[in-house]
Amino acid sequence: QLGLTAGNLSKHLTVLETAGLVDIEKGYEGKRGRTWITLTPDGSTALTEEIGRLKKLIARVETPTADR
């Protein structure tokens, strides 16, 4: 879905975990190794704030202004 290699995704997730934005749990489902990622409360706040900033950016791009 993300177009990342497993190693690259792992590095990104480690950064997010170190920052306290996600919790990572590794285990097995049957015989297959699985990783579960959960957004922490701080991660949820950061995501909400980032979405707000992106919405503002999109609104600025979509709204024509005289100084462009």
C-alpha positions as CSV (number, residue, x, y, z in Angstrom):
1,Q,0.0,0.0,0.0
2,L,2.8,2.5,0.9
3,G,5.3,1.4,-1.7
4,L,8.0,0.9,0.9
5,T,10.4,-2.0,1.5
6,A,10.0,-3.9,4.8
7,G,13.3,-2.4,6.0
8,N,12.4,1.1,5.1
9,L,9.0,0.8,6.7
10,S,10.6,-0.6,9.8
11,K,12.9,2.4,10.1
12,H,10.0,4.9,9.7
13,L,8.0,3.0,12.4
14,T,11.0,3.0,14.8
15,V,11.2,6.8,14.5
16,L,7.5,7.1,15.2
17,E,7.8,4.7,18.2
18,T,10.8,6.5,19.6
19,A,8.8,9.8,19.4
20,G,6.0,8.2,21.3
21,L,3.5,8.5,18.4
22,V,2.9,4.7,17.9
23,D,3.1,1.5,19.9
24,I,4.5,-1.5,18.1
25,E,3.6,-5.1,19.1
26,K,5.2,-8.1,17.4
27,G,3.8,-11.6,17.6
28,Y,2.4,-14.4,15.6
29,E,-0.9,-15.1,13.9
30,G,-0.8,-18.8,13.4
31,K,2.7,-19.5,12.1
32,R,3.1,-16.1,10.4
33,G,5.0,-13.3,12.1
34,R,2.8,-10.2,12.5
35,T,3.3,-6.6,13.6
36,W,0.5,-4.5,15.1
37,I,0.8,-0.7,15.1
38,T,-1.3,1.4,17.4
39,L,-1.6,5.1,17.4
40,T,-0.9,6.6,20.9
41,P,-2.8,9.5,22.3
42,D,0.1,11.8,21.5
43,G,0.2,10.3,18.0
44,S,-3.5,10.9,17.6
45,T,-3.0,14.6,18.6
46,A,-0.1,15.0,16.2
47,L,-2.1,13.4,13.4
48,T,-5.1,15.7,14.0
49,E,-2.8,18.8,14.0
50,E,-1.0,17.7,10.8
51,I,-4.3,17.1,9.1
52,G,-5.4,20.6,10.1
53,R,-2.1,22.1,8.7
54,L,-2.6,20.2,5.4
55,K,-6.2,21.4,5.1
56,K,-5.0,25.0,5.6
57,L,-2.3,24.5,2.9
58,I,-4.9,23.0,0.5
59,A,-7.2,25.9,1.1
60,R,-4.4,28.4,0.3
61,V,-3.6,26.6,-2.9
62,E,-7.3,26.3,-4.0
63,T,-8.2,29.9,-3.2
64,P,-7.1,32.3,-5.9
65,T,-5.4,35.4,-4.7
66,A,-4.3,38.6,-6.4
67,D,-0.7,38.2,-5.4
68,R,0.0,35.1,-7.5
